[in-house]
């Protein structure tokens, strides 16, 4: 069973935890994992998409990849250059 609950930080109280325990009390799983996420943090993609220039470049790169228009580097040559 998977639940996503969004709440304000000040709502994270001991009574909330007790209600969570009730929610999962009949669960067959021996453990419950709780993931806390600070929504003010942006992931890299969200950050990059804010700029119109970055957005255009990322969208073009995705389209190129979909069309198979990619460049495969020569890994042996790369290793020679980086381990010289």
C-alpha positions in Angstrom: 0.0 0.0 0.0 1.4 3.4 -0.9 0.1 6.7 0.4 1.3 10.3 -0.4 0.4 12.8 2.2 1.3 16.5 1.8 1.2 18.7 4.8 2.7 21.8 6.3 5.7 21.4 8.6 3.8 22.5 11.7 1.2 19.7 11.0 3.9 17.1 11.6 2.9 16.5 15.2 2.8 13.5 17.6 -0.9 13.2 17.0 -0.3 13.0 13.2 2.2 10.1 13.9 -0.4 8.3 16.0 -2.9 8.6 13.1 -0.3 7.2 10.7 0.1 4.3 13.0 -3.6 3.6 12.9 -3.6 3.9 9.1 -1.0 1.1 8.9 -1.9 -1.0 11.9 -3.4 -3.8 9.8 -0.5 -3.8 7.4 1.2 -7.2 6.8 4.5 -5.4 6.2 6.9 -5.4 9.2 8.1 -1.9 8.4 6.9 1.4 7.1 9.2 3.8 5.2 8.5 7.6 5.5 10.1 9.9 3.0 10.2 13.6 3.9 10.7 16.0 1.0 11.3 19.7 1.2 9.2 21.0 -1.6 11.2 24.3 -1.7 14.2 22.3 -3.1 14.1 22.1 -6.8 15.4 19.1 -8.7 18.0 19.8 -11.5 15.4 19.5 -14.3 13.0 22.0 -12.8 15.9 24.4 -12.3 17.1 24.0 -15.8 13.6 24.4 -17.3 13.2 27.8 -15.7 15.5 29.4 -18.3 14.0 29.6 -21.8 17.4 29.0 -23.4 18.0 25.9 -21.3 14.4 24.7 -21.9 14.9 25.0 -25.7 18.2 23.2 -25.6 16.9 20.4 -23.4 13.8 19.9 -25.5 15.9 19.8 -28.7 18.2 17.3 -27.1 15.3 15.1 -26.2 13.9 15.3 -29.7 17.3 14.4 -31.1 17.5 11.3 -28.8 14.0 10.2 -29.8 15.0 10.4 -33.5 18.1 8.4 -32.8 20.3 11.4 -33.7 22.9 10.8 -31.0 26.7 10.7 -30.9 28.4 7.7 -29.3 31.8 8.7 -28.0 34.8 6.4 -28.5 35.3 5.2 -24.9 38.8 3.9 -25.6 39.9 7.3 -27.0 38.3 9.0 -24.0 40.2 6.7 -21.6 43.4 7.5 -23.4 42.7 11.3 -23.0 41.7 11.1 -19.4 44.5 8.8 -18.2 47.4 10.2 -20.1 
